[in-house]
């Protein structure tokens, strides 16, 4: 017998197709249409299941049992191939467990046969509350509970109870929520910087929008609107196009899907005659598109979480010592405390902020002051401060010695650099400091070995450059500065249709560094490192360390300078190890820092260094 959900997946795909020109438009309307189709089918399926139960001699009471939706279906964000998160909620006095199980079979089996993925459960109201009390991911999905069929009042009471319990517990669970977000970021990376991102789980992805809603639902902070809502809709459109390209429920933007998704998003230029060039530029456009909206969502989560944390801090009045001695204070709060950590920069409630009296509209040096203070003290920059920094009168042609020195200190700040640079990037600062940066910002790498975008790859390379050379000696200030600058500029020339990006990057280096007021010797060393940053790896792959001619040629490429060769080795190792390759991945056979690669490069380095010091 035909079921109400027969062919449901095909029906959802049919109403989700792009327009005749291949562009996916009106995504919000398509999601609303999919909701209508699914809810209509589920309600009919419920009625059929109830009727079938009656024919078998059983009964389903009108009160005490109902079908509810949670997850993306309840949020009205269902994609063309999204799974259905459904739950039967019942009261023990209304139906026995065995009776509910038979009803569930009549619902779940037709849905499985329809071809859609199904996440299902059967729970009492008390079990629903218990799960959300102890399982944070479940709680996030259950903050939206949509009645589908049956006892609607029971479902609404359950949903209201879960919301009330969430709001009461939110103050205690806020650290758990922010910690879970950090762990997810560490695992899935940042949407703006990944060549193959998970548009749901990566930082700036759809999961972050769920956390923003959870924080707003807790009443600890209001949710952003306007540009944020626009970003969510655009990212949902990308998710929908991934489903259409993959023909299944997935959030991974794999290489096979990137060109089709870019075309559906209207990011492919049909006037470009060369198909390879057209596809390459469409992927770059898609990456830029994702970066723009991913950053907006990530910033929304950061600012909402910051406001929520501050609201907890200020719930308890802060009394000064003098108010205790003088009861006339009548419980008034003490003034906010700012710990000055640098000129114009303060620490306030765990964040780097503008110090009282600092005016970003009049101080172009303030951006790097805050960046260095935040990175060296391992502090996030407050979202409001980032917005204010956009008013700094930065001009790339007006560098000062102290700003140049602060930039080097920022590069030397270690692992904290990644977060600080990302925060500056949200405020568009790197491109204002170094206009050439805009040429590689958000650009995916054409190399399959690269997991990150070109800009993020270079930042990560810098974090892997230490001050100790391979021989165990410490670099002096000049050599360490040149090494750091080579790290942040070594791929600055990776532009479309550039065949030798090392040479192109080296061409940009003197122009950039002269504007930044570096001396000629540091510029010379940096330029050489950038020009030769692939040389050691190439020699290790194609020549033998036992070949005197190869060793002599390699040494000559770096001026027979053993210290420069040390720096080149460090840059090569940082460059290779930052690609994301691991020893178990096939990617390491192309490039990366596997044990095999390390052994090859190390052998060639040692042979060339011995030749340099003879």
C-alpha positions as CSV (number, residue, x, y, z in Angstrom):
1,X,0.0,0.0,0.0
2,X,1.3,3.5,-0.9
3,X,2.5,5.6,2.0
4,X,2.1,9.3,2.5
5,X,5.9,9.7,2.4
6,X,6.6,7.6,-0.7
7,X,9.0,9.5,-3.0
8,X,9.3,12.3,-0.3
9,X,13.1,12.8,-1.1
10,X,12.3,13.1,-4.8
11,X,9.6,15.7,-4.1
12,X,12.0,17.7,-1.9
13,X,14.6,17.7,-4.6
14,X,12.1,18.7,-7.3
15,X,11.1,21.9,-5.5
16,X,14.8,22.7,-4.7
17,X,16.2,22.9,-8.2
18,X,18.0,25.9,-9.5
19,X,16.4,28.2,-12.0
20,X,16.6,27.5,-15.8
21,X,20.0,29.4,-15.9
22,X,21.4,27.0,-13.3
23,X,21.5,29.6,-10.4
24,X,19.9,28.7,-7.1
25,X,17.7,31.6,-6.1
26,X,15.0,32.3,-3.4
27,X,16.6,29.8,-1.0
28,X,14.4,31.0,1.9
29,X,11.2,30.4,-0.1
30,X,12.5,26.9,-1.2
31,X,13.1,26.0,2.5
32,X,9.6,27.1,3.4
33,X,8.2,25.0,0.6
34,X,10.2,22.0,1.7
35,X,8.8,22.5,5.3
36,X,5.3,22.5,3.9
37,X,5.8,19.3,2.0
38,X,7.4,17.5,4.9
39,X,4.9,18.5,7.5
40,X,1.9,17.7,5.2
41,X,3.4,14.2,4.5
42,X,4.2,13.6,8.2
43,X,0.8,14.6,9.4
44,X,-0.8,12.3,6.8
45,X,1.6,9.5,7.8
46,X,0.5,10.0,11.5
47,X,-3.1,9.8,10.6
48,X,-2.5,6.6,8.5
49,X,-0.5,5.1,11.4
50,X,-3.3,5.9,13.9
51,X,-5.9,4.4,11.5
52,X,-3.8,1.2,11.0
53,X,-3.4,0.8,14.7
54,X,-7.2,1.0,15.1
55,X,-7.8,-1.7,12.4
56,X,-5.4,-4.0,14.4
57,X,-7.5,-3.7,17.5
58,X,-5.4,-1.1,19.2
59,X,-5.9,2.6,19.7
60,X,-4.0,5.8,19.8
61,X,-5.5,8.3,22.2
62,X,-6.0,12.0,21.1
63,X,-4.2,13.1,24.2
64,X,-1.0,11.9,25.8
65,X,1.1,11.1,22.7
66,X,2.3,13.2,19.7
67,X,4.9,13.5,17.0
68,X,7.4,16.4,17.3
69,X,10.3,17.6,15.2
70,X,13.6,19.0,16.5
71,X,16.9,20.1,14.9
72,X,16.9,21.7,11.4
73,X,13.3,20.7,10.7
74,X,12.1,22.5,13.9
75,X,14.3,25.5,13.0
76,X,12.6,25.6,9.5
77,X,16.1,25.2,7.9
78,X,15.6,21.8,6.2
79,X,17.8,21.2,3.2
80,X,17.0,19.3,0.0
81,X,18.5,16.1,1.5
82,X,18.5,16.9,5.3
83,X,17.7,14.1,7.7
84,X,14.5,14.3,9.7
85,X,14.9,14.6,13.5
86,X,11.7,13.2,14.8
87,X,10.6,12.1,18.3
88,X,7.4,10.5,19.6
89,X,6.6,12.1,23.0
90,X,4.1,10.3,25.2
91,X,2.8,10.0,28.7
92,X,3.1,6.6,30.5
93,X,-0.6,6.7,31.6
94,X,-1.8,7.2,28.1
95,X,-0.1,4.4,26.3
96,X,2.0,1.4,27.2
97,X,5.6,1.1,26.0
98,X,4.7,-1.8,23.7
99,X,1.9,0.1,22.1
100,X,4.1,3.1,21.5
101,X,6.7,0.8,19.9
102,X,4.1,-0.5,17.4
103,X,3.0,3.0,16.6
104,X,6.7,4.0,16.0
105,X,7.2,1.1,13.6
106,X,4.3,2.4,11.5
107,X,6.1,5.8,11.3
108,X,9.7,5.0,11.0
109,X,9.7,2.2,8.4
110,X,7.9,4.2,5.7
111,X,10.3,7.0,6.3
112,X,13.3,4.8,5.9
113,X,11.7,3.4,2.7
114,X,11.3,7.0,1.4
115,X,15.1,7.3,1.0
116,X,15.5,10.1,3.6
117,X,17.9,9.8,6.6
118,X,16.0,9.6,9.9
119,X,17.1,10.5,13.4
120,X,14.3,9.1,15.6
121,X,13.5,8.5,19.2
122,X,10.6,7.7,21.5
123,X,10.6,9.4,24.9
124,X,8.4,10.5,27.8
125,X,8.4,14.2,28.7
126,X,10.6,13.4,31.7
127,X,13.1,11.6,29.5
128,X,13.2,14.5,27.1
129,X,14.0,16.8,30.0
130,X,16.7,14.5,31.4
131,X,18.5,14.2,28.1
132,X,18.6,17.9,27.6
133,X,19.8,18.4,31.2
134,X,22.8,16.2,30.7
135,X,23.6,16.2,27.0
136,X,24.6,19.7,25.7
137,X,24.4,18.8,22.0
138,X,20.9,17.4,22.6
139,X,19.9,20.5,24.5
140,X,21.0,22.7,21.5
141,X,18.8,20.6,19.2
142,X,15.8,20.6,21.6
143,X,15.6,24.4,22.1
144,X,13.3,24.3,19.1
145,X,10.5,21.8,19.4
146,X,7.9,21.8,16.6
147,X,4.6,20.0,17.1
148,X,3.8,17.9,14.0
149,X,0.8,15.7,14.9
150,X,-1.1,14.2,17.8
151,X,-1.2,15.9,21.2
152,X,0.1,19.3,20.3
153,X,-0.4,20.7,23.8
154,X,1.8,17.9,25.3
155,X,4.6,18.7,22.8
156,X,4.3,22.5,23.6
157,X,4.4,21.8,27.3
158,X,7.5,19.7,26.8
159,X,9.2,22.3,24.7
160,X,8.3,25.1,27.2
161,X,9.6,23.0,30.1
162,X,12.9,22.4,28.3
163,X,13.3,26.1,27.5
164,X,12.6,27.0,31.2
165,X,15.1,24.5,32.4
166,X,17.7,25.8,29.9
167,X,17.2,29.3,31.1
168,X,17.6,28.4,34.7
169,X,20.7,26.3,34.0
170,X,22.2,28.6,31.4
171,X,24.4,30.6,33.8
172,X,26.0,27.4,35.0
173,X,26.2,25.8,31.5
174,X,27.7,28.8,29.7
175,X,31.3,27.7,30.3
176,X,30.4,24.2,29.0
177,X,28.9,25.8,25.9
178,X,31.9,28.0,25.1
179,X,34.3,25.1,25.8
180,X,32.4,22.8,23.5
181,X,32.6,25.5,20.8
182,X,36.4,25.8,21.2
183,X,36.8,22.0,21.0
184,X,34.7,21.9,17.8
185,X,36.8,24.8,16.4
186,X,40.0,22.8,17.1
187,X,38.6,19.8,15.4
188,X,37.0,21.3,12.3
189,X,38.9,24.5,11.8
190,X,37.7,27.9,10.6
191,X,35.3,28.2,7.7
192,X,37.1,31.3,6.3
193,X,40.4,29.5,6.0
194,X,39.6,25.9,4.8
195,X,39.8,24.7,1.3
196,X,37.3,21.9,2.0
197,X,35.2,23.2,4.9
198,X,32.4,21.6,6.8
199,X,29.8,24.4,6.5
200,X,28.0,23.2,9.5
201,X,30.7,22.3,12.1
202,X,33.6,24.7,11.2
203,X,34.0,28.0,13.0
204,X,31.6,30.4,11.4
205,X,29.3,27.6,10.2
206,X,25.7,26.7,10.8
207,X,26.4,25.1,14.2
208,X,27.5,28.5,15.4
209,X,24.1,30.0,14.5
210,X,22.5,27.3,16.8
211,X,24.8,28.5,19.6
212,X,23.9,32.1,19.0
213,X,20.2,31.2,19.2
214,X,20.9,29.2,22.4
215,X,22.6,32.1,24.1
216,X,19.7,34.5,23.0
217,X,17.1,32.0,24.3
218,X,18.9,31.9,27.7
219,X,18.1,35.6,28.0
220,X,21.8,36.3,28.8
221,X,22.3,38.3,25.6
222,X,20.3,39.5,22.7
223,X,21.0,37.9,19.3
224,X,22.3,40.0,16.4
225,X,20.1,40.8,13.4
226,X,20.4,42.5,10.0
227,X,23.7,41.5,8.5
228,X,23.8,38.4,10.7
229,X,20.5,37.1,9.5
230,X,21.6,37.8,5.9
231,X,24.8,35.7,6.5
232,X,22.8,32.8,7.9
233,X,20.5,32.7,4.9
234,X,23.5,32.8,2.5
235,X,25.2,30.0,4.3
236,X,22.0,27.9,4.2
237,X,21.9,28.5,0.5
238,X,25.4,27.1,0.2
239,X,24.4,24.1,2.3
240,X,21.4,23.5,0.0
241,X,23.6,23.6,-3.1
242,X,26.0,21.1,-1.5
243,X,23.0,18.7,-1.0
244,X,22.0,19.2,-4.7
245,X,25.5,18.6,-5.9
246,X,26.1,15.5,-3.7
247,X,22.5,14.3,-3.9
248,X,22.8,13.3,-0.2
249,X,22.8,14.9,3.3
250,X,26.3,16.2,3.7
251,X,27.9,19.5,4.8
252,X,31.4,18.9,3.5
253,X,32.3,21.1,0.5
254,X,34.6,18.6,-1.1
255,X,36.5,19.3,-4.3
256,X,34.0,17.3,-6.4
257,X,31.2,19.7,-5.3
258,X,33.0,23.0,-5.4
259,X,32.5,23.9,-9.1
260,X,28.8,22.8,-9.2
261,X,28.1,24.7,-6.0
262,X,29.9,27.8,-7.3
263,X,27.8,27.7,-10.5
264,X,24.5,27.3,-8.5
265,X,25.5,30.2,-6.3
266,X,26.0,32.4,-9.4
267,X,29.7,32.7,-8.7
268,X,30.9,31.3,-12.1
269,X,31.5,33.7,-15.0
270,X,30.2,32.1,-18.2
271,X,32.0,34.7,-20.3
272,X,35.5,33.2,-19.5
273,X,36.3,31.0,-22.5
274,X,38.8,28.7,-20.8
275,X,36.9,26.2,-18.7
276,X,39.8,25.5,-16.4
277,X,40.3,29.2,-15.7
278,X,36.5,29.6,-15.3
279,X,36.3,26.8,-12.8
280,X,39.3,28.0,-10.9
281,X,38.0,31.5,-10.5
282,X,34.6,30.2,-9.5
283,X,36.1,28.2,-6.7
284,X,38.0,31.3,-5.5
285,X,34.8,33.3,-5.6
286,X,33.1,30.7,-3.6
287,X,35.8,30.7,-1.0
288,X,35.7,34.5,-0.7
289,X,31.9,34.2,-0.4
290,X,32.1,31.7,2.4
291,X,34.8,33.6,4.2
292,X,32.8,36.8,4.2
293,X,29.7,35.2,5.7
294,X,31.6,32.8,7.9
295,X,33.5,35.6,9.5
296,X,30.2,37.5,10.2
297,X,28.7,34.5,11.9
298,X,31.9,33.8,13.9
299,X,32.0,37.4,15.1
300,X,28.3,37.2,16.0
301,X,28.9,34.2,18.2
302,X,32.0,35.8,19.8
303,X,30.1,39.1,20.5
304,X,27.0,37.3,21.8
305,X,29.1,35.0,24.1
306,X,31.0,38.0,25.3
307,X,27.8,39.9,26.2
308,X,26.5,36.8,27.9
309,X,29.7,36.4,30.0
310,X,29.7,40.0,30.9
311,X,26.0,39.9,32.0
312,X,26.9,37.1,34.4
313,X,29.8,39.2,35.8
314,X,27.6,42.2,36.4
315,X,24.7,40.3,38.0
316,X,26.6,40.5,41.3
317,X,27.2,44.1,42.4
318,X,30.9,44.9,42.7
319,X,31.5,46.9,45.9
320,X,34.6,48.9,46.5
321,X,36.4,49.0,49.9
322,X,35.4,52.6,50.4
323,X,31.7,51.7,50.0
324,X,32.0,49.2,52.8
325,X,33.5,51.9,55.0
326,X,31.0,54.5,53.9
327,X,27.4,53.1,53.9
328,X,26.3,56.1,52.0
329,X,27.4,54.2,48.9
330,X,24.1,52.3,49.2
331,X,25.3,49.4,47.2
332,X,26.3,51.3,44.1
333,X,28.6,49.4,41.8
334,X,32.3,50.3,41.7
335,X,33.5,51.7,38.4
336,X,34.7,49.1,35.9
337,X,38.3,48.1,36.5
338,X,40.8,48.4,33.6
339,X,44.2,46.9,34.0
340,X,46.6,48.8,31.6
341,X,48.8,46.3,29.8
342,X,50.2,48.7,27.0
343,X,49.9,52.2,25.8
344,X,46.2,52.7,25.0
345,X,45.4,49.0,25.8
346,X,43.8,47.5,28.9
347,X,42.6,44.1,30.1
348,X,38.9,44.1,31.1
349,X,37.1,40.9,32.1
350,X,39.4,38.7,30.2
351,X,39.6,40.7,27.0
352,X,41.9,43.3,25.4
353,X,40.1,46.6,25.1
354,X,40.8,50.2,24.5
355,X,42.1,51.9,27.6
356,X,40.1,54.9,28.9
357,X,40.9,57.9,26.8
358,X,42.3,56.0,23.8
359,X,40.8,57.4,20.5
360,X,41.2,55.0,17.6
361,X,40.1,57.7,15.1
362,X,43.2,59.7,16.0
363,X,45.8,57.0,16.5
364,X,46.9,54.9,13.5
365,X,49.4,53.0,15.7
366,X,46.6,51.7,18.0
367,X,45.8,48.7,15.9
368,X,49.3,47.1,16.3
369,X,49.4,48.2,20.0
370,X,46.3,46.2,20.7
371,X,47.3,43.3,18.5
372,X,50.6,42.9,20.2
373,X,49.2,43.3,23.7
374,X,46.4,40.8,23.0
375,X,48.8,38.2,21.4
376,X,51.5,38.5,24.1
377,X,49.0,38.3,26.9
378,X,47.0,35.5,25.2
379,X,43.8,37.6,25.3
380,X,40.9,37.8,22.8
381,X,40.2,41.3,21.5
382,X,36.8,42.5,22.6
383,X,34.3,42.5,19.7
384,X,33.4,46.2,20.4
385,X,37.1,47.1,20.3
386,X,37.4,45.5,16.9
387,X,34.6,47.5,15.6
388,X,36.2,50.7,16.9
389,X,39.6,49.8,15.4
390,X,38.0,50.1,11.9
391,X,38.1,53.9,12.5
392,X,41.9,54.0,12.8
393,X,43.4,56.3,10.1
394,X,45.7,53.6,8.7
395,X,47.7,54.3,5.6
396,X,50.0,51.6,4.2
397,X,52.5,54.3,3.1
398,X,52.8,55.8,6.6
399,X,54.7,53.3,8.7
400,X,56.7,54.3,11.8
401,X,59.7,52.5,13.3
402,X,57.7,51.6,16.4
403,X,54.8,50.2,14.3
404,X,57.3,48.1,12.3
405,X,58.8,46.8,15.5
406,X,55.4,46.0,16.9
407,X,54.5,44.1,13.7
408,X,57.6,41.9,14.2
409,X,56.6,41.3,17.9
410,X,53.2,40.3,16.7
411,X,54.7,37.7,14.3
412,X,56.9,36.4,17.1
413,X,54.0,35.9,19.5
414,X,53.7,32.2,18.8
415,X,50.4,30.2,18.7
416,X,48.4,33.3,19.9
417,X,49.1,34.9,16.5
418,X,46.5,32.8,14.7
419,X,43.6,34.1,16.9
420,X,44.8,37.7,16.9
421,X,45.4,37.7,13.1
422,X,41.9,36.3,12.6
423,X,40.4,39.1,14.8
424,X,42.4,41.7,12.9
425,X,41.2,40.2,9.6
426,X,37.6,40.5,10.6
427,X,38.2,44.2,11.0
428,X,40.0,44.3,7.6
429,X,43.3,45.4,9.1
430,X,45.9,43.2,7.4
431,X,44.8,44.4,4.0
432,X,45.0,48.0,5.2
433,X,48.5,47.5,6.6
434,X,49.7,45.5,3.6
435,X,47.6,46.1,0.5
436,X,49.2,43.1,-1.3
437,X,47.6,40.9,1.3
438,X,44.3,41.4,-0.4
439,X,45.5,39.5,-3.4
440,X,45.8,36.3,-1.4
441,X,43.1,36.8,1.2
442,X,40.6,33.9,1.3
443,X,42.2,32.4,-1.8
444,X,42.2,28.6,-1.9
445,X,45.4,27.0,-3.0
446,X,45.5,25.1,-6.3
447,X,47.7,22.4,-4.7
448,X,45.9,19.4,-3.3
449,X,48.4,19.3,-0.5
450,X,47.1,22.5,1.0
451,X,44.3,22.2,3.5
452,X,44.0,25.9,4.2
453,X,43.6,29.1,2.2
454,X,46.8,30.8,1.2
455,X,46.5,33.6,3.8
456,X,45.9,31.3,6.7
457,X,48.6,29.0,5.6
458,X,51.2,31.8,5.8
459,X,50.0,32.8,9.3
460,X,50.3,29.2,10.5
461,X,53.8,29.0,9.0
462,X,54.9,32.0,11.1
463,X,53.6,30.3,14.3
464,X,56.0,27.4,13.6
465,X,59.1,29.5,13.2
466,X,61.1,29.6,16.4
467,X,64.2,31.6,17.4
468,X,66.5,28.5,17.8
469,X,68.3,27.4,14.7
470,X,68.7,23.7,13.6
471,X,72.2,23.8,15.2
472,X,70.8,24.9,18.6
473,X,72.0,28.5,18.4
474,X,69.7,31.4,18.7
475,X,69.1,33.8,15.8
476,X,70.0,37.4,16.4
477,X,67.4,40.0,16.0
478,X,68.1,40.8,12.3
479,X,68.1,37.1,11.2
480,X,65.0,36.3,13.3
481,X,63.1,39.3,11.9
482,X,64.0,38.2,8.3
483,X,62.8,34.7,9.0
484,X,59.5,35.9,10.4
485,X,58.9,38.3,7.5
486,X,59.7,35.5,5.0
487,X,57.1,33.3,6.7
488,X,54.4,35.9,6.4
489,X,55.3,36.9,2.8
490,X,56.5,33.7,1.2
491,X,53.3,33.0,-0.8
492,X,52.2,36.6,-1.2
493,X,52.7,36.2,-5.0
494,X,50.3,33.2,-5.4
495,X,48.0,34.9,-7.9
496,X,45.9,33.6,-10.8
497,X,48.0,32.7,-13.8
498,X,51.3,33.1,-12.0
499,X,53.5,30.1,-12.9
500,X,56.4,30.8,-10.5
501,X,54.9,32.1,-7.3
502,X,58.2,32.1,-5.4
503,X,59.7,34.5,-7.9
504,X,56.6,36.6,-7.9
505,X,56.5,36.7,-4.1
506,X,60.2,37.8,-4.0
507,X,59.3,40.6,-6.4
508,X,56.8,42.0,-3.9
509,X,59.0,41.6,-0.8
510,X,61.3,44.7,-1.2
511,X,58.3,46.9,-2.1
512,X,56.4,45.9,1.0
513,X,59.4,46.0,3.4
514,X,60.7,49.3,2.2
515,X,57.3,50.9,3.0
516,X,57.6,49.3,6.5
517,X,61.0,50.9,7.0
518,X,63.2,47.7,7.3
519,X,66.9,48.1,6.6
520,X,68.4,46.9,3.4
521,X,70.2,43.8,4.9
522,X,67.0,42.4,6.4
523,X,65.2,43.1,3.1
524,X,67.9,41.2,1.3
525,X,67.8,38.2,3.6
526,X,64.0,38.1,3.5
527,X,63.9,38.4,-0.3
528,X,66.4,35.5,-0.7
529,X,64.4,33.3,1.7
530,X,61.2,33.9,-0.2
531,X,62.7,33.4,-3.6
532,X,64.3,30.1,-2.5
533,X,61.6,28.8,-0.2
534,X,60.9,25.8,-2.4
535,X,64.6,25.2,-3.3
536,X,65.6,23.0,-0.5
537,X,62.6,20.8,-0.8
538,X,63.0,20.6,-4.6
539,X,66.7,19.6,-4.3
540,X,65.8,17.0,-1.7
541,X,63.2,15.5,-4.0
542,X,65.1,15.5,-7.2
543,X,68.9,15.4,-6.3
544,X,71.1,13.3,-4.1
545,X,73.0,14.7,-1.1
546,X,75.8,12.4,-2.2
547,X,76.1,14.4,-5.5
548,X,78.9,17.0,-5.0
549,X,77.6,19.1,-7.9
550,X,74.0,19.2,-6.5
551,X,75.3,20.2,-3.0
552,X,77.5,22.9,-4.4
553,X,74.7,24.3,-6.5
554,X,72.3,24.4,-3.5
555,X,74.9,26.1,-1.3
556,X,75.5,28.7,-4.0
557,X,71.7,29.5,-4.2
558,X,71.9,30.9,-0.7
559,X,75.2,32.6,-1.1
560,X,77.2,29.9,0.7
561,X,75.9,31.3,3.9
562,X,75.4,28.6,6.5
563,X,73.1,30.8,8.7
564,X,70.9,31.5,5.7
565,X,70.8,27.8,5.0
566,X,69.7,27.3,8.7
567,X,66.9,29.8,8.1
568,X,65.9,28.2,4.8
569,X,65.6,24.8,6.5
570,X,63.4,26.3,9.3
571,X,61.2,27.9,6.7
572,X,61.0,24.7,4.6
573,X,60.0,22.7,7.7
574,X,57.4,25.2,8.8
575,X,56.0,25.5,5.3
576,X,55.7,21.7,4.8
577,X,54.4,20.9,8.3
578,X,51.7,23.6,8.1
579,X,49.9,21.9,5.1
580,X,47.9,19.7,7.4
581,X,49.5,16.5,6.2
582,X,50.1,13.6,8.5
583,X,52.1,10.4,8.1
584,X,49.0,8.3,7.3
585,X,47.8,10.5,4.5
586,X,48.5,10.0,0.8
587,X,48.9,13.8,0.7
588,X,52.4,13.4,2.1
589,X,53.6,11.8,-1.1
590,X,53.1,15.2,-2.8
591,X,54.3,17.5,-0.1
592,X,54.1,17.7,3.7
593,X,56.3,16.9,6.6
594,X,56.2,13.2,6.9
595,X,59.1,11.3,8.3
596,X,60.1,10.4,4.8
597,X,60.1,14.1,3.7
598,X,61.9,15.2,6.9
599,X,64.7,12.6,6.2
600,X,65.1,13.7,2.6
601,X,65.3,17.4,3.4
602,X,67.4,16.9,6.5
603,X,70.0,14.9,4.5
604,X,70.3,17.6,1.8
605,X,70.4,20.4,4.3
606,X,73.3,18.8,6.3
607,X,75.3,18.1,3.1
608,X,74.9,21.7,1.9
609,X,75.7,23.1,5.3
610,X,78.9,21.1,5.4
611,X,79.8,22.6,2.0
612,X,79.1,26.1,3.2
613,X,81.5,25.9,6.2
614,X,84.5,24.4,4.4
